[in-house]
Amino acid sequence: MSNAPLMPKATAVWLVDNTALTFDQVADFTKMHPLEVRAIADGDAAQGIKGMDPISNGQLTREEIEKGERDPNHRLRLEESKVVLPTAAKKKGPRYTPVSRRHERPSAILWLVRNHPELKDAQIMRLVGTTKTTIASVRDRTHWNASTLTPMDPVTLGLCSQIELDFEVQRAAKEKPTTTVYGGATLLPASETTRKDQPDYEQSEKDHDDLNVDAVFAKLKTIGGKKADDEE
């Protein structure tokens, strides 16, 4: 609830005309400057404004006014409204952007596309209040002003707040699948590098022995063959 009454200037006119409250008390209750209240009392301001009774609309009680009239230091307390006003439902759709900022949206889109490629088109639309066609033209560099576009932070431009931008970025990061691909050779674990493969080792030793035996016999045969030829 607001701390000021409805129609504060009309309320001040009524209080000045119908109570003995001081200018400071009226100014404090209506959230106006004491000099403005004095001008109302002198007839220099609020001419033609009809006073509004704050008692009839439930913003002030007669007892509260009497307390203020008895004690100049008493500050009037605004009564809580008993009428519950309906809250306006938030409309879903693209964010409204002031006319003075609309020409800066392509620059903001270019900044978002380059710095946060994980953002979806719907998220960019919510942040800067644009359309899918504009986003696609900025991405494809087919925008009519693509040659002169410069990336600009939408927070700096006032198109969205930093909290809204961080929320959309975190949301996009959560929805994006985390697939990590490691390239190049990797180190083997210690259990693999220090493991002794005994069967392979024994087989290699056996092959090595067989190879040596065959070599020896082949050499002997060669020597024997040469010796037989010499004897003939």
Residue pairs with C-beta under 8 A, 6 or more apart in sequence:
1 80
1 81
3 31
3 78
4 30
4 31
4 78
5 11
5 29
5 30
5 54
5 59
5 60
5 78
6 52
6 57
6 59
7 52
8 30
8 31
8 32
9 30
9 32
9 40
9 46
9 49
10 46
10 49
10 50
10 51
10 52
11 29
11 30
11 51
11 52
11 54
11 59
12 26
12 27
12 30
12 32
12 36
12 37
12 40
12 46
13 40
13 46
13 49
13 50
13 51
13 52
14 51
14 52
14 53
14 54
15 21
15 26
15 29
15 30
15 51
15 54
16 26
16 37
16 40
16 41
17 51
18 51
18 53
19 65
19 68
19 69
20 69
21 65
21 68
21 69
21 76
22 72
23 34
23 37
23 38
23 41
24 34
24 72
25 68
25 72
25 74
25 75
25 76
26 32
26 37
27 33
27 34
27 36
27 37
28 75
28 76
29 60
29 75
29 76
29 78
30 37
36 45
39 45
39 46
40 46
54 60
55 61
55 62
55 65
58 79
58 81
58 82
59 78
59 79
59 81
60 76
60 78
60 79
61 79
64 76
64 77
64 79
65 76
67 74
68 74
68 75
68 76
94 125
94 126
94 129
94 130
94 131
95 125
95 126
95 127
95 128
95 129
95 159
95 160
96 129
97 105
97 128
97 129
97 159
101 157
101 158
101 159
104 152
104 157
104 159
105 128
105 129
105 130
105 134
105 159
106 134
106 138
106 143
106 145
106 149
107 149
107 150
107 151
107 152
107 157
108 127
108 128
108 152
108 153
108 154
108 157
108 159
109 124
109 128
109 130
109 134
109 135
109 138
110 138
110 149
110 150
110 151
110 152
111 151
111 152
111 153
111 154
112 119
112 124
112 127
112 128
112 154
113 119
113 124
113 135
113 138
113 139
114 151
115 151
116 169
116 172
118 169
118 172
118 173
118 176
119 127
119 168
119 169
119 172
120 172
121 132
121 135
121 136
123 168
123 171
123 172
124 130
124 135
125 131
125 132
125 135
126 164
126 168
127 154
127 159
127 160
127 164
127 165
127 168
128 154
128 159
128 160
129 159
134 143
136 142
137 143
137 144
137 146
138 146
138 149
143 149
154 160
154 165
155 161
155 162
155 165
